[in-house]
Every structure is written in structure tokens, then in C-alpha cells.
């Protein structure tokens, strides 16, 4: 990685460890901007939102329960879920980036799963299949009506959310869709697959690999997801944290702190710019405000020469097959 990309990776790693990466990315380019496709940890924004939700949501329920009856709290959760969806739709068109990244417009998607638990439909066996297929149809409709130009989350986000809700409510253990071995295994590995898939996508784009590598990336996502599930997720690293000492002795804590420390070192060293001597030379030239155009060109050529590159070749445009004249390219 170039120093600036390495520094950015360190910054994003620190944000991911602290579960604030969604807020961090909000201040940068939008999720679907081209620059976002070079951010190795962009996908951790959703993990940050989930952690924020699972910390705040239980505390909010406990606080409400001290004021209202259990039945009233359950009704309030229906209200908050509906209000959250309405806010999501409004904010998508008013503040699209904030609507995409922040908890207030995303919480309803997780709360609707809670409603499936609080208000189980308990359908009769003969109706379960119909409910399940209604849910599958809703999810399938997402592929028909949602594309890269669709404002998101927006009102169409109800399709995958409602579809998942209905499939959960159907609760068909013998379903050919959710009950087959392949889908259940992928479901078990899905969290780890999610963690691995995006860095592989970025690698293909960052290193300008052909589209054929997408198939390799898909296979690697499944393989690495399985390995992460088996050797990390299923590995019970910690049994109890009754004291601060127990917490600090936990391997998860030590790994997180180690990553945070590495990220800080990368940030404080500006991505280790000394790995690229010519970048230092160019930065020095750029900071010299009194440099004449002639002086700048001469020393810029020297900077590239010191790095073993040809200044003229470096500035030739390759989009036209090298037919561009050198003098024109330099100017």
C-alpha cells in the first residue's frame, strides 16, 4: 500500500476496533463512491451499527420497563419500529449518507426481528409454507426493484426486512429453502464470510485484477469464512469476566488492544512514508513555495530517477497506447 492508503487503513482499523467506523465513514466518501471501493474495512460500518444497537437497545428496554408495563413496552417497540422506518425513508432523500451509516435510521431493521419474537404469529402448519414463500418472494423482489441507483435504505428496504421477518415467523424446519444442509452451513458461516468478502473485493480492484478473479474471490470468501467460523467463532476464548483483570486477560481483549496499538503506530508514522523515498522528495519540493517551474521540473525528474523510474515514461498517458508525445505529456 502507498503511505496514504496505509495510514487510512490504520485509521479505519482503529475505528473498527472501537465500533465507530460507521461515523468515521460518514465524514468521508459515500458508500457507493468510487473512493469507497479502496477502503479495506468499509464493511465494518454495519458491525459498528449492530454493536451500538445491541448495547443501547437492551438498556432502553430496561429503562422503559421501569416506567411502563411489559405490555405497554411491547406496544412502544412497535411504534418505535414504525417511526424508525419513516425516519429512514425521509432521511434517505434529505441526508442520504447519514441515513445509510447511522444507527437512528438503521435500528428499525434490527427491531423488526425483535417484533418477530415479541409477537409470534404461530401459524398453523398448513399456512407456514405460504408465509415462507411470501417472505422469499419479498426478498426476491429486492433483486428486481433495487439497483445501484436506488436511494438507500429508503422505502424499498422494507422488502428484504419484511421478507426475513416472514421467513422467521413461518419457522419451517423442514423447508427446502432454509432447511437444506448447504444453506444452513452458509448461514452458520455467514458472519465470517461477510468479514472476508469485502477485503477480497477491494484487493481485486486495488491491484487492477481482471473480473475473472471475482470467482476466485467468491470461493475464497466461503473457504476463509468457514475457517474463521471453525477456528475463531467456535473457539471459546473467554469463560468469564467477573473482574477487570479477567477482562484484560481475555485473548479477545488482548487481540483488540494489539490491533489498536498497531493502528496508532501506523497513524503516527503517516503510513511509513520512508518506504518510498521519491515521495519524500516530491513532498519536499511541494513545500518549497519559492520553487520556480524550472527548478520544480528538474528536481521532480531527479526524484523519479532516484527511485529508478523514468520521469518521461512515468508521465506518459497509457490510455492512448503510448502514442502521446512526451513533451505534451510533461506539459
C-alpha atoms as a printed R data frame, in Angstrom:
    type eleno elety resid chain resno       x       y       z
1   ATOM     1    CA   UNK     A     1   0.000   0.000   0.000
2   ATOM     2    CA   UNK     A     2   1.068   3.567  -0.605
3   ATOM     3    CA   UNK     A     3   1.724   5.518   2.610
4   ATOM     4    CA   UNK     A     4  -1.545   7.475   2.379
5   ATOM     5    CA   UNK     A     5  -3.546   4.271   1.841
6   ATOM     6    CA   UNK     A     6  -1.674   2.536   4.652
7   ATOM     7    CA   UNK     A     7  -2.360   5.451   7.001
8   ATOM     8    CA   UNK     A     8  -6.033   5.357   6.034
9   ATOM     9    CA   UNK     A     9  -6.145   1.621   6.751
10  ATOM    10    CA   UNK     A    10  -4.676   2.256  10.215
11  ATOM    11    CA   UNK     A    11  -7.316   4.896  10.879
12  ATOM    12    CA   UNK     A    12 -10.129   2.610   9.757
13  ATOM    13    CA   UNK     A    13  -8.788  -0.316  11.810
14  ATOM    14    CA   UNK     A    14  -8.852   1.851  14.933
15  ATOM    15    CA   UNK     A    15 -12.418   2.917  14.145
16  ATOM    16    CA   UNK     A    16 -13.487  -0.693  13.659
17  ATOM    17    CA   UNK     A    17 -11.978  -1.791  16.968
18  ATOM    18    CA   UNK     A    18 -13.884   0.998  18.722
19  ATOM    19    CA   UNK     A    19 -17.133   0.263  16.807
20  ATOM    20    CA   UNK     A    20 -17.358   3.812  15.484
21  ATOM    21    CA   UNK     A    21 -16.352   3.117  11.890
22  ATOM    22    CA   UNK     A    22 -19.832   3.999  10.606
23  ATOM    23    CA   UNK     A    23 -19.412   7.523  11.991
24  ATOM    24    CA   UNK     A    24 -15.894   7.686  10.570
25  ATOM    25    CA   UNK     A    25 -17.009   6.714   7.060
26  ATOM    26    CA   UNK     A    26 -19.853   9.215   7.205
27  ATOM    27    CA   UNK     A    27 -17.268  12.012   7.287
28  ATOM    28    CA   UNK     A    28 -15.545  10.550   4.225
29  ATOM    29    CA   UNK     A    29 -16.856   9.493   0.805
30  ATOM    30    CA   UNK     A    30 -20.291   7.925   0.424
31  ATOM    31    CA   UNK     A    31 -20.639   4.145   0.441
32  ATOM    32    CA   UNK     A    32 -21.089   3.861  -3.317
33  ATOM    33    CA   UNK     A    33 -18.479   6.468  -4.297
34  ATOM    34    CA   UNK     A    34 -15.516   5.146  -6.266
35  ATOM    35    CA   UNK     A    35 -13.117   6.077  -3.459
36  ATOM    36    CA   UNK     A    36 -15.025   3.800  -1.083
37  ATOM    37    CA   UNK     A    37 -14.056   0.763  -3.153
38  ATOM    38    CA   UNK     A    38 -10.457   1.202  -1.982
39  ATOM    39    CA   UNK     A    39 -11.309   1.079   1.734
40  ATOM    40    CA   UNK     A    40 -10.391  -2.350   3.026
41  ATOM    41    CA   UNK     A    41 -12.593  -2.198   6.131
42  ATOM    42    CA   UNK     A    42 -15.581  -0.296   4.744
43  ATOM    43    CA   UNK     A    43 -17.914  -3.199   5.523
44  ATOM    44    CA   UNK     A    44 -17.268  -2.831   9.255
45  ATOM    45    CA   UNK     A    45 -19.665   0.126   9.314
46  ATOM    46    CA   UNK     A    46 -22.562  -2.299   9.727
47  ATOM    47    CA   UNK     A    47 -20.813  -4.151  12.557
48  ATOM    48    CA   UNK     A    48 -20.403  -0.830  14.360
49  ATOM    49    CA   UNK     A    49 -24.112  -0.072  13.915
50  ATOM    50    CA   UNK     A    50 -25.012  -3.532  15.245
51  ATOM    51    CA   UNK     A    51 -22.822  -3.170  18.312
52  ATOM    52    CA   UNK     A    52 -24.223   0.282  19.032
53  ATOM    53    CA   UNK     A    53 -27.732  -1.170  18.726
54  ATOM    54    CA   UNK     A    54 -27.124  -4.221  20.923
55  ATOM    55    CA   UNK     A    55 -25.635  -2.035  23.641
56  ATOM    56    CA   UNK     A    56 -28.289   0.704  23.591
57  ATOM    57    CA   UNK     A    57 -31.416  -1.378  22.830
58  ATOM    58    CA   UNK     A    58 -31.398  -3.559  25.995
59  ATOM    59    CA   UNK     A    59 -30.656  -0.537  28.183
60  ATOM    60    CA   UNK     A    60 -33.534   1.368  26.577
61  ATOM    61    CA   UNK     A    61 -35.919  -1.551  27.206
62  ATOM    62    CA   UNK     A    62 -34.826  -1.780  30.857
63  ATOM    63    CA   UNK     A    63 -35.384   1.976  31.285
64  ATOM    64    CA   UNK     A    64 -38.826   1.815  29.649
65  ATOM    65    CA   UNK     A    65 -39.771  -1.183  31.777
66  ATOM    66    CA   UNK     A    66 -39.179   0.848  34.937
67  ATOM    67    CA   UNK     A    67 -41.816   3.324  33.745
68  ATOM    68    CA   UNK     A    68 -44.316   1.240  31.772
69  ATOM    69    CA   UNK     A    69 -45.842  -2.209  31.998
70  ATOM    70    CA   UNK     A    70 -44.464  -5.039  29.897
71  ATOM    71    CA   UNK     A    71 -47.435  -4.886  27.529
72  ATOM    72    CA   UNK     A    72 -47.007  -1.114  27.084
73  ATOM    73    CA   UNK     A    73 -43.304  -1.520  26.344
74  ATOM    74    CA   UNK     A    74 -44.095  -4.097  23.658
75  ATOM    75    CA   UNK     A    75 -46.546  -1.674  22.031
76  ATOM    76    CA   UNK     A    76 -43.981   1.118  22.235
77  ATOM    77    CA   UNK     A    77 -41.487  -1.081  20.379
78  ATOM    78    CA   UNK     A    78 -43.986  -1.433  17.532
79  ATOM    79    CA   UNK     A    79 -44.314   2.350  17.460
80  ATOM    80    CA   UNK     A    80 -40.554   2.927  17.523
81  ATOM    81    CA   UNK     A    81 -40.001   0.380  14.740
82  ATOM    82    CA   UNK     A    82 -42.575   2.084  12.518
83  ATOM    83    CA   UNK     A    83 -41.234   5.539  13.371
84  ATOM    84    CA   UNK     A    84 -37.705   4.367  12.655
85  ATOM    85    CA   UNK     A    85 -38.737   3.185   9.197
86  ATOM    86    CA   UNK     A    86 -40.459   6.510   8.476
87  ATOM    87    CA   UNK     A    87 -37.327   8.380   9.595
88  ATOM    88    CA   UNK     A    88 -35.235   6.103   7.402
89  ATOM    89    CA   UNK     A    89 -37.318   6.916   4.316
90  ATOM    90    CA   UNK     A    90 -37.312  10.667   4.995
91  ATOM    91    CA   UNK     A    91 -33.592  10.852   5.811
92  ATOM    92    CA   UNK     A    92 -32.607   8.842   2.728
93  ATOM    93    CA   UNK     A    93 -33.765  11.685   0.492
94  ATOM    94    CA   UNK     A    94 -32.759  14.500   2.857
95  ATOM    95    CA   UNK     A    95 -29.428  13.261   4.259
96  ATOM    96    CA   UNK     A    96 -28.528  10.142   2.208
97  ATOM    97    CA   UNK     A    97 -25.095   9.433   3.716
98  ATOM    98    CA   UNK     A    98 -26.292   9.867   7.295
99  ATOM    99    CA   UNK     A    99 -29.321   7.678   6.564
100 ATOM   100    CA   UNK     A   100 -27.029   4.969   5.268
101 ATOM   101    CA   UNK     A   101 -24.476   4.922   8.083
102 ATOM   102    CA   UNK     A   102 -26.123   5.988  11.336
103 ATOM   103    CA   UNK     A   103 -27.997   3.994  13.957
104 ATOM   104    CA   UNK     A   104 -31.259   6.038  14.155
105 ATOM   105    CA   UNK     A   105 -32.157   5.172  10.540
106 ATOM   106    CA   UNK     A   106 -30.915   1.587  10.786
107 ATOM   107    CA   UNK     A   107 -32.245   0.445  14.149
108 ATOM   108    CA   UNK     A   108 -35.706  -0.435  12.802
109 ATOM   109    CA   UNK     A   109 -34.189  -3.183  10.619
110 ATOM   110    CA   UNK     A   110 -32.977  -4.964  13.749
111 ATOM   111    CA   UNK     A   111 -36.035  -4.062  15.820
112 ATOM   112    CA   UNK     A   112 -38.342  -5.789  13.329
113 ATOM   113    CA   UNK     A   113 -36.548  -9.013  14.222
114 ATOM   114    CA   UNK     A   114 -37.366  -8.342  17.859
115 ATOM   115    CA   UNK     A   115 -41.020  -7.939  16.942
116 ATOM   116    CA   UNK     A   116 -40.952 -11.411  15.391
117 ATOM   117    CA   UNK     A   117 -40.016 -12.709  18.833
118 ATOM   118    CA   UNK     A   118 -42.380 -10.497  20.855
119 ATOM   119    CA   UNK     A   119 -45.363 -11.101  18.571
120 ATOM   120    CA   UNK     A   120 -45.033 -14.616  17.140
121 ATOM   121    CA   UNK     A   121 -47.703 -15.413  14.574
122 ATOM   122    CA   UNK     A   122 -47.692 -19.117  15.473
123 ATOM   123    CA   UNK     A   123 -49.335 -20.012  12.149
124 ATOM   124    CA   UNK     A   124 -50.944 -23.369  11.556
125 ATOM   125    CA   UNK     A   125 -48.811 -25.917   9.758
126 ATOM   126    CA   UNK     A   126 -50.812 -25.612   6.542
127 ATOM   127    CA   UNK     A   127 -50.207 -21.832   6.456
128 ATOM   128    CA   UNK     A   128 -46.479 -21.889   7.204
129 ATOM   129    CA   UNK     A   129 -45.441 -22.646   3.641
130 ATOM   130    CA   UNK     A   130 -47.480 -19.750   2.251
131 ATOM   131    CA   UNK     A   131 -45.958 -17.313   4.768
132 ATOM   132    CA   UNK     A   132 -42.455 -18.561   3.999
133 ATOM   133    CA   UNK     A   133 -42.909 -18.181   0.247
134 ATOM   134    CA   UNK     A   134 -44.370 -14.721   0.728
135 ATOM   135    CA   UNK     A   135 -41.169 -13.844   2.571
136 ATOM   136    CA   UNK     A   136 -38.972 -15.400  -0.123
137 ATOM   137    CA   UNK     A   137 -40.916 -13.513  -2.796
138 ATOM   138    CA   UNK     A   138 -40.373 -10.255  -0.901
139 ATOM   139    CA   UNK     A   139 -36.621 -10.855  -0.768
140 ATOM   140    CA   UNK     A   140 -36.549 -11.879  -4.442
141 ATOM   141    CA   UNK     A   141 -38.376  -8.645  -5.317
142 ATOM   142    CA   UNK     A   142 -35.356  -6.791  -3.903
143 ATOM   143    CA   UNK     A   143 -33.300  -8.060  -6.832
144 ATOM   144    CA   UNK     A   144 -35.882  -6.797  -9.302
145 ATOM   145    CA   UNK     A   145 -36.544  -3.328  -7.900
146 ATOM   146    CA   UNK     A   146 -33.276  -2.381  -6.168
147 ATOM   147    CA   UNK     A   147 -30.122  -1.416  -8.061
148 ATOM   148    CA   UNK     A   148 -27.084   0.821  -7.596
149 ATOM   149    CA   UNK     A   149 -29.123   3.913  -8.481
150 ATOM   150    CA   UNK     A   150 -31.824   3.243  -5.868
151 ATOM   151    CA   UNK     A   151 -31.751   5.689  -2.924
152 ATOM   152    CA   UNK     A   152 -30.817   3.520   0.031
153 ATOM   153    CA   UNK     A   153 -32.030   2.493   2.577
154 ATOM   154    CA   UNK     A   154 -35.250   4.252   1.509
155 ATOM   155    CA   UNK     A   155 -38.717   2.751   1.363
156 ATOM   156    CA   UNK     A   156 -37.605  -0.273  -0.675
157 ATOM   157    CA   UNK     A   157 -35.518  -1.504   2.263
158 ATOM   158    CA   UNK     A   158 -38.788  -2.872   3.625
159 ATOM   159    CA   UNK     A   159 -38.621  -5.686   1.035
160 ATOM   160    CA   UNK     A   160 -35.644  -7.665   2.417
161 ATOM   161    CA   UNK     A   161 -36.506  -6.775   6.026
162 ATOM   162    CA   UNK     A   162 -40.138  -7.860   5.749
163 ATOM   163    CA   UNK     A   163 -39.124 -10.949   3.777
164 ATOM   164    CA   UNK     A   164 -36.734 -12.040   6.533
165 ATOM   165    CA   UNK     A   165 -39.391 -11.309   9.160
166 ATOM   166    CA   UNK     A   166 -41.923 -13.547   7.402
167 ATOM   167    CA   UNK     A   167 -39.456 -16.417   6.949
168 ATOM   168    CA   UNK     A   168 -38.666 -16.274  10.679
169 ATOM   169    CA   UNK     A   169 -42.366 -16.238  11.515
170 ATOM   170    CA   UNK     A   170 -43.023 -19.244   9.261
171 ATOM   171    CA   UNK     A   171 -40.455 -21.246  11.253
172 ATOM   172    CA   UNK     A   172 -40.444 -24.169   8.799
173 ATOM   173    CA   UNK     A   173 -37.809 -26.629   9.986
174 ATOM   174    CA   UNK     A   174 -38.374 -28.926   7.001
175 ATOM   175    CA   UNK     A   175 -38.186 -26.125   4.422
176 ATOM   176    CA   UNK     A   176 -36.316 -26.933   1.216
177 ATOM   177    CA   UNK     A   177 -35.052 -23.324   1.210
178 ATOM   178    CA   UNK     A   178 -33.926 -22.775   4.784
179 ATOM   179    CA   UNK     A   179 -33.716 -26.387   5.932
180 ATOM   180    CA   UNK     A   180 -31.237 -27.802   3.399
181 ATOM   181    CA   UNK     A   181 -27.699 -28.545   4.581
182 ATOM   182    CA   UNK     A   182 -25.902 -26.230   2.141
183 ATOM   183    CA   UNK     A   183 -27.897 -23.122   3.095
184 ATOM   184    CA   UNK     A   184 -27.678 -23.901   6.792
185 ATOM   185    CA   UNK     A   185 -23.884 -24.207   6.609
186 ATOM   186    CA   UNK     A   186 -23.582 -20.972   4.663
187 ATOM   187    CA   UNK     A   187 -25.887 -19.381   7.225
188 ATOM   188    CA   UNK     A   188 -23.622 -20.556  10.047
189 ATOM   189    CA   UNK     A   189 -20.548 -19.177   8.290
190 ATOM   190    CA   UNK     A   190 -22.257 -16.018   7.019
191 ATOM   191    CA   UNK     A   191 -20.845 -13.639   9.633
192 ATOM   192    CA   UNK     A   192 -17.282 -14.700   8.858
193 ATOM   193    CA   UNK     A   193 -17.978 -14.731   5.110
194 ATOM   194    CA   UNK     A   194 -19.134 -11.132   5.465
195 ATOM   195    CA   UNK     A   195 -15.893 -10.206   7.234
196 ATOM   196    CA   UNK     A   196 -13.759 -11.685   4.451
197 ATOM   197    CA   UNK     A   197 -15.662 -10.822   1.282
198 ATOM   198    CA   UNK     A   198 -15.065  -7.069   1.152
199 ATOM   199    CA   UNK     A   199 -11.247  -7.074   1.566
200 ATOM   200    CA   UNK     A   200 -11.147  -9.582  -1.301
201 ATOM   201    CA   UNK     A   201 -13.310  -7.269  -3.438
202 ATOM   202    CA   UNK     A   202 -11.002  -4.347  -2.650
203 ATOM   203    CA   UNK     A   203  -7.903  -6.424  -3.455
204 ATOM   204    CA   UNK     A   204  -9.263  -7.206  -6.938
205 ATOM   205    CA   UNK     A   205  -9.960  -3.515  -7.590
206 ATOM   206    CA   UNK     A   206  -6.872  -2.114  -5.853
207 ATOM   207    CA   UNK     A   207  -4.421  -4.314  -7.733
208 ATOM   208    CA   UNK     A   208  -6.353  -3.972 -11.031
209 ATOM   209    CA   UNK     A   209  -7.049  -7.680 -11.410
210 ATOM   210    CA   UNK     A   210  -9.408  -8.929 -14.082
211 ATOM   211    CA   UNK     A   211 -13.076  -9.616 -13.410
212 ATOM   212    CA   UNK     A   212 -12.345 -13.348 -13.568
213 ATOM   213    CA   UNK     A   213 -10.781 -13.051 -10.127
214 ATOM   214    CA   UNK     A   214 -14.279 -12.412  -8.770
215 ATOM   215    CA   UNK     A   215 -14.931 -16.158  -8.965
216 ATOM   216    CA   UNK     A   216 -11.753 -16.843  -7.009
217 ATOM   217    CA   UNK     A   217 -12.780 -14.168  -4.515
218 ATOM   218    CA   UNK     A   218 -16.177 -15.824  -4.076
219 ATOM   219    CA   UNK     A   219 -14.573 -19.228  -3.429
220 ATOM   220    CA   UNK     A   220 -12.032 -17.713  -1.014
221 ATOM   221    CA   UNK     A   221 -14.820 -15.901   0.861
222 ATOM   222    CA   UNK     A   222 -16.517 -19.239   1.520
223 ATOM   223    CA   UNK     A   223 -13.270 -21.007   2.440
224 ATOM   224    CA   UNK     A   224 -11.971 -18.261   4.734
225 ATOM   225    CA   UNK     A   225 -15.447 -17.805   6.210
226 ATOM   226    CA   UNK     A   226 -15.570 -21.495   7.095
227 ATOM   227    CA   UNK     A   227 -12.072 -21.390   8.631
228 ATOM   228    CA   UNK     A   228 -12.871 -18.266  10.658
229 ATOM   229    CA   UNK     A   229 -16.080 -19.844  11.888
230 ATOM   230    CA   UNK     A   230 -14.369 -23.070  12.911
231 ATOM   231    CA   UNK     A   231 -11.176 -21.716  14.441
232 ATOM   232    CA   UNK     A   232 -12.252 -18.296  15.740
233 ATOM   233    CA   UNK     A   233 -16.018 -18.057  16.202
234 ATOM   234    CA   UNK     A   234 -16.318 -21.562  17.655
235 ATOM   235    CA   UNK     A   235 -13.209 -21.104  19.770
236 ATOM   236    CA   UNK     A   236 -14.410 -20.058  23.203
237 ATOM   237    CA   UNK     A   237 -11.596 -17.686  24.077
238 ATOM   238    CA   UNK     A   238 -13.167 -16.492  27.293
239 ATOM   239    CA   UNK     A   239 -15.314 -18.081  30.003
240 ATOM   240    CA   UNK     A   240 -15.963 -15.293  32.476
241 ATOM   241    CA   UNK     A   241 -15.122 -11.646  33.146
242 ATOM   242    CA   UNK     A   242 -16.016 -11.049  36.757
243 ATOM   243    CA   UNK     A   243 -13.239  -8.502  37.221
244 ATOM   244    CA   UNK     A   244 -11.246  -6.007  35.150
245 ATOM   245    CA   UNK     A   245  -8.279  -8.367  35.469
246 ATOM   246    CA   UNK     A   246 -10.302 -11.194  33.882
247 ATOM   247    CA   UNK     A   247 -11.286  -8.841  31.067
248 ATOM   248    CA   UNK     A   248  -7.696  -7.789  30.380
249 ATOM   249    CA   UNK     A   249  -6.513 -11.405  30.453
250 ATOM   250    CA   UNK     A   250  -9.053 -12.402  27.801
251 ATOM   251    CA   UNK     A   251  -7.491 -13.135  24.418
252 ATOM   252    CA   UNK     A   252 -10.162 -11.100  22.626
253 ATOM   253    CA   UNK     A   253  -9.210  -8.020  24.634
254 ATOM   254    CA   UNK     A   254  -5.503  -8.549  24.041
255 ATOM   255    CA   UNK     A   255  -6.001  -9.031  20.284
256 ATOM   256    CA   UNK     A   256  -8.149  -5.883  20.065
257 ATOM   257    CA   UNK     A   257  -5.635  -3.812  22.036
258 ATOM   258    CA   UNK     A   258  -2.763  -5.124  19.897
259 ATOM   259    CA   UNK     A   259  -4.574  -4.127  16.680
260 ATOM   260    CA   UNK     A   260  -5.377  -0.722  18.168
261 ATOM   261    CA   UNK     A   261  -1.709  -0.212  19.113
262 ATOM   262    CA   UNK     A   262  -0.551  -1.170  15.603
263 ATOM   263    CA   UNK     A   263  -3.111   1.215  14.087
264 ATOM   264    CA   UNK     A   264  -1.836   4.066  16.269
265 ATOM   265    CA   UNK     A   265   1.775   3.363  15.229
266 ATOM   266    CA   UNK     A   266   0.776   3.444  11.536
267 ATOM   267    CA   UNK     A   267  -1.111   6.714  12.037
268 ATOM   268    CA   UNK     A   268   1.655   8.458  13.967
269 ATOM   269    CA   UNK     A   269   4.196   7.441  11.295
270 ATOM   270    CA   UNK     A   270   1.969   8.667   8.435
271 ATOM   271    CA   UNK     A   271   1.833   5.249   6.847
272 ATOM   272    CA   UNK     A   272   5.659   4.978   6.977
273 ATOM   273    CA   UNK     A   273   6.418   7.322   4.106
274 ATOM   274    CA   UNK     A   274  10.124   6.415   4.332
275 ATOM   275    CA   UNK     A   275   9.243   3.231   2.423
276 ATOM   276    CA   UNK     A   276   9.020   5.433  -0.700
277 ATOM   277    CA   UNK     A   277  11.985   7.796  -0.997
278 ATOM   278    CA   UNK     A   278  10.697   9.574  -4.085
279 ATOM   279    CA   UNK     A   279   7.516  10.532  -2.229
280 ATOM   280    CA   UNK     A   280   9.625  12.285   0.391
281 ATOM   281    CA   UNK     A   281  11.471  14.147  -2.361
282 ATOM   282    CA   UNK     A   282   8.249  15.250  -4.026
283 ATOM   283    CA   UNK     A   283   6.737  16.345  -0.711
284 ATOM   284    CA   UNK     A   284   9.847  18.425  -0.025
285 ATOM   285    CA   UNK     A   285   9.543  20.081  -3.417
286 ATOM   286    CA   UNK     A   286   5.846  20.751  -2.953
287 ATOM   287    CA   UNK     A   287   6.531  22.503   0.352
288 ATOM   288    CA   UNK     A   288   9.088  24.846  -1.230
289 ATOM   289    CA   UNK     A   289   6.842  27.745  -2.233
290 ATOM   290    CA   UNK     A   290   9.695  29.687  -3.853
291 ATOM   291    CA   UNK     A   291  10.493  26.939  -6.352
292 ATOM   292    CA   UNK     A   292  10.421  28.102  -9.932
293 ATOM   293    CA   UNK     A   293   8.769  25.952 -12.563
294 ATOM   294    CA   UNK     A   294  12.177  25.053 -13.992
295 ATOM   295    CA   UNK     A   295  13.579  24.138 -10.561
296 ATOM   296    CA   UNK     A   296  10.478  22.077  -9.807
297 ATOM   297    CA   UNK     A   297  10.709  20.107 -13.048
298 ATOM   298    CA   UNK     A   298  14.434  19.442 -12.714
299 ATOM   299    CA   UNK     A   299  14.163  18.163  -9.179
300 ATOM   300    CA   UNK     A   300  10.968  16.233  -9.846
301 ATOM   301    CA   UNK     A   301  12.812  14.434 -12.634
302 ATOM   302    CA   UNK     A   302  15.638  13.770 -10.174
303 ATOM   303    CA   UNK     A   303  13.164  12.441  -7.601
304 ATOM   304    CA   UNK     A   304  11.861   9.879 -10.063
305 ATOM   305    CA   UNK     A   305  15.366   8.999 -11.225
306 ATOM   306    CA   UNK     A   306  16.413   8.280  -7.654
307 ATOM   307    CA   UNK     A   307  13.558   5.822  -7.457
308 ATOM   308    CA   UNK     A   308  14.706   4.015 -10.592
309 ATOM   309    CA   UNK     A   309  11.881   5.386 -12.737
310 ATOM   310    CA   UNK     A   310  11.944   7.395 -15.917
311 ATOM   311    CA   UNK     A   311  10.298  10.767 -15.405
312 ATOM   312    CA   UNK     A   312   9.163  10.931 -19.027
313 ATOM   313    CA   UNK     A   313   7.828   7.367 -19.027
314 ATOM   314    CA   UNK     A   314   6.019   7.970 -15.747
315 ATOM   315    CA   UNK     A   315   4.119  10.889 -17.210
316 ATOM   316    CA   UNK     A   316   3.150   9.227 -20.487
317 ATOM   317    CA   UNK     A   317  -0.536   8.535 -20.803
318 ATOM   318    CA   UNK     A   318  -1.210   4.844 -21.320
319 ATOM   319    CA   UNK     A   319  -4.855   5.255 -22.293
320 ATOM   320    CA   UNK     A   320  -3.891   6.058 -25.892
321 ATOM   321    CA   UNK     A   321  -1.458   3.177 -26.262
322 ATOM   322    CA   UNK     A   322   1.638   5.335 -25.738
323 ATOM   323    CA   UNK     A   323   1.072   7.477 -28.843
324 ATOM   324    CA   UNK     A   324   1.041  10.697 -26.827
325 ATOM   325    CA   UNK     A   325   4.122  12.892 -27.327
326 ATOM   326    CA   UNK     A   326   6.483  13.195 -24.384
327 ATOM   327    CA   UNK     A   327   6.619  16.989 -24.401
328 ATOM   328    CA   UNK     A   328   2.823  17.237 -24.441
329 ATOM   329    CA   UNK     A   329   2.584  14.747 -21.587
330 ATOM   330    CA   UNK     A   330   5.041  16.681 -19.442
331 ATOM   331    CA   UNK     A   331   3.239  19.962 -20.054
